[in-house]
Amino acid sequence: GAYAGAMVDLHARGGLDLVVMHRSPSRGTFGAKTLLSSFNTGSTYLKATALNGVCWEWCEEGQRFPSTKPLGGICHGAIWKYKMQDLGGEWRTLAAPQLAMSSHMALSLPHVVMGLGATSYFIELVTVGVPLAAGAALPHTTDVPGAIPNSELVASPVSSDSREWTVHAFVHPSEGILYVAGVLGATLCVLAASILMLQRREKYQDAMEKQLTAHAFI
């Protein structure tokens, strides 16, 4: 029977799917089953990951290993908070912890998925903070202004005694991109047609003025 479950975003759509771990008593085998979420309300989301700043880039000398650029390890106890204005003009603030608990065989997400609701605006301000060792004097937080909905942020402090951070933003494709691309293409076509029409009108007016000037001299 089933003995554990976890919420996982399998297809990077911002919706959480369910992964169920189960055991067969007769066979003595273990397995996993996934239940994909088909609930779609058109809402947007923000996925965020805070790293601990350990080995956040390649070494200056020697072979670049691993082949993909390292970004550090997952940070326990990090806090993400965003502040944004919804479609009704009201300000909303939401905070969410990353890996708030750790236990034996815990199936917690290594990132934070925060719902934004139905919005078409940018996220005015995203703040991330990571815990520091005892006696640390620096507030280990940073702000990310103007984040894009349906995107993923990966933030990492350079070191434990520095105020510098590195932030990577990844935009996830969604169904709305086709509509945005269509509206953008239509807008560009209208602008191009307006420019061509005004240009032809200006040339026609210049030609008429030249003809009137020529008749005036004759």
N, C-alpha and C positions, 0 to 999 in steps of 0.2 A: 504494500500500500504506500501511499504518499507519506513522506516524513519531513519534507522541507519545501519551501517555496521562496521565490524571489521575483522582484519586479525588475525587468530589463528592457531597455529600448533596443530591440533587435535590429530594426531597419532604420534607425536614426531619423524617425519621424516626429519625435517629441512625445509620442504616446507610449505608455509603459505596458509592455507585454508581461505575461506570467510564465515563469519557468518552474515546473514542479519536479522535484526529485522523488523517485519512487523505488521501492525494492520489492522483488518478487520472492515471497517466502518459499515457494515450491522449488524454484530454480536457484535461489540464492544469489541472484544477479541484481545489479543496480542499473538505473536508467534515468532518463530525463525526458519530459514532454513539455512542449511549448504551446501556450494558448495566445494567439495573436489578437491584439485589440483592434477592432474595426470601428470603434467609437470615434467619430470625427465631427467636430462642431465648427471647424474653421478657425479655431483659436490658435494663437501663436505661443511660442515657448522660447526659453533660453537655457541652453545647456552650458554648464560651467565646471571647470576642473582646476583645483589649486594644487600646486606641486610644492615640494619642500626645498627646492633650490640646490639639491645635491646633484652634481654632474649635469648641469643644464646646457652644456655645449661640449664640442670636441676638445680634446687636449691640444695645446699649441704645438706640441711635437709628437712625432710618431705616427702610426697608422690611425686613420679615422675609423674607429670602431665604437659602436656598431655602425652598419651602413647607413641607417637613418639617423638623423641628428637626435641625440638624447635630450630629454627635457626634464629629467629628474624623476623622483618618486612621488607617489600619492601622499598628500598631507592629511593627517587625521585631525579633526576638530576645527577645520577651517570654516569660516563663515562668509557666505555670499549675501549681498543685499542689493536690491535695485529700487530705483525711484523713477516713476514714469507717470505720464498723463494719459488717461484712457479716452475713449471716443466721446464720453460725456463731459470732458474737461476737468474731471476730478483727479487729484494726485493720489497715487497708490504706492505703498511701500511694502515690500515683502523681503523677509530674511529666511535663509535656509542653511542648515549646517551640512557639512560634508563629512561622511563617516563619523556620525555622532556617537556610535557605539562600536565596540569590537568584542567579539566573543568567539568561542570555538566553533569553527565551520560556519561563521556568519556570511550570508550572501548579500552583503550591502553593495549598492552601486558605488563605483569609485568616483562618481561625479554627482553634480546636483542638477536636477531638471526642475525649472521653475515655470509655472504657467503664467502667461501674460494676458490671456483673454483675447477678445476680438479687438485688435488694434492694428493700425497701419502706420503708426509713428515710430520714430526711433526711441530707444530707451535713454532717457536723459542722463542717468547716472547709475553705474554699477560699481559697488564697492566690495572688495575682498580683503579679508584679514586672516592671518595665520597665527597660531599660538607661538610664543617665544619661550626660551629657557628662562629659568628663574634668575632675576637680577638684570634682565635685558632692559635697556633704557629706551630703545627706539620703538615707536608704535609701528608694528609691521602690517601696514595696510596700504592699499593703493586704490585709486579711482580710475574707472574706465568710462569716459563720457561718450555718448553717441553710439551705443551698441545697437546692432541690427537684430530685429526679431528673427526667430528660426535660425539662430547661429550658435556656435560653440566658442566659448572663451577658455583659453588655457593660460593661467597666470602662474608665475614662479618668481620668487625673490632671488636676486643674484647671489646673495650670501646672508648670513644671519646678522652681520654688522654693517649692512648697507641699506640705503633707502631705495636703491635701484631695483626695478622690476622688469621682467620681460613678459609681454602679453601677446599671445597669438589668437587671431580671430579666424574662424572657419565658418563659412556660410553654407548651410545645408539646402540643397535644391528642394523645392516644393511645387505643388500644383499652381500656386499663385504666380510663379515666375512666368509661366506662359501668358497669363493675363497681363502681367506688368509689361512683358516684352511686346505684346500686341498693342497695348495702349501707347507705349513709347514709340513703336513704329508708326502708328497712326498719327501721333503728334508730330513726329519728324516729317512725315509726308505732307501734313497740312502746312507746317512751317516752310518746307521747301517749295510747295505750290504758291504760297503767299509771296515768298521772296522772288520767284520767277515772274509772277504777275506784276509785282511792283517794279521789277527791273525792266520788263517789256513796256510798262506804262511810262517809265522815265525816259526810255529811249524814244518812244513815240512822241512825247512832249518835247524832247530835245530836237527831234527832226522837224516838228511843226514850228518851233521857235526859229530854227535856221531858215526855213522857207519864208517865214514872215520877215526876217531880217533881210534876206536876199531881195524880196519884193520891195522893201522899203528903200534900198539903195537904187533899184532900177527906176 
